[in-house]
Amino acid sequence: MERLAEIVSLQSLIRARRTGWRRQPTFELEARLRRLMREQLAAEVEAAQRAAARERRQPGSYQRELELDEQ
């Protein structure tokens, strides 16, 4: 959650620097933003993979997968 707050903060800071009366360089902020977004995406993918693995370990989950495939 902390990472998401930092992402939003960086986005608004970049927007402010781009639209201000005195434009300021944003390339360092943009690099930091890209890094944070990659980290957030990797964390979300990992969480989804863990959830899928946990689901596979639960009894009856294979049957549920078959039922979903049939639909």
N, C-alpha and C positions, 0 to 999 in steps of 0.2 A: 504494500500500500504506500509505503514511503517513496518507493521508486515512481509510482504513478503521480504522486504529488509533485515530485521534482520534475517529471516530464512536463506536466501542465505549467509549472512555474517557468521552466525554460522556454516553452512555446510562447507564453505571454511576454517574456522578456525579449525574445527575438522579434516578436511582432512589434513591440514598443520601440526597439532600436531601429527597425526598418522604416517605421512610419513617423518617427519623430522629426522635428524640424531640422535637427542635426543628425543625419544618419551616422550610425556607428557600425564598425565591423562586427559581424556575427559569426564568422567562420568557426571560431573556437567553441562558441555556444552550440552551433549546429553539429559539430563533431561530437560534443558531449551528449547532445540530444540523441543523435543516431546511436551512440554506444548504449545509452540507457534504454532506448527502444529495443535494440537487439537483445539486451539482457532481459528485459521484460517479456519479450516474445519467447525467448528460450525458457524462461521460468514457467510461462503458461503452457508451452508444449510439454515440458517435463511433468507438470502437474496433471495434464490430460493423459499422458502416458501412464503415470502412476495410477490414476483413477481407472483407466482401462485395464491395467494389470490387476488391480484390486477386484474389479468386476469379474475378470476371468477366473480368479481364485474362488469366488463365491459359488456355492453349490447351486446348480440350476441355471447358471449364467449361459452355458453353452446352449441349453434348450431355448433360452430367451433369444440368443443370437440367431438360432435357426428360425424361430418364429418371426423375427424382424426381417430376415432375409426373404422369407416367403411373401411378406407383404410388399 
